[in-house]
Amino acid sequence: MAELSPRPAGPSYVLGRTAVRLVRPPSASGTWCAAPSPRPRGRKALVHSILYGPDGIELARARATWIAVRGWDGWHRGITVEESGEFPPDAT
């Protein structure tokens, strides 16, 4: 997943309904999972994402499992398990 920063250096992009700035492409070999609560309940979705630059050039492509969970305090959180990522050489 791309790193986000309060004062990003890169240009702005739109990914779905979320506006992001690409600071640094992630490592294609990185896999991680975060669990916010001991007994989460929620929904799961397979997400295919492609990030395009303003000129239409593909910057990054990823497939991941996104899980929305409800913790003990009732707040909803997102867990992302990265399954694969492909990043063109010119995106770095």
Summary of the structure (lengths in Angstrom):
residues: 92
radius of gyration: 14.6
end to end distance: 13.5
largest distance: 44.3
contacts: 212
relative contact order: 0.25
helix: 3%
strand: 48%
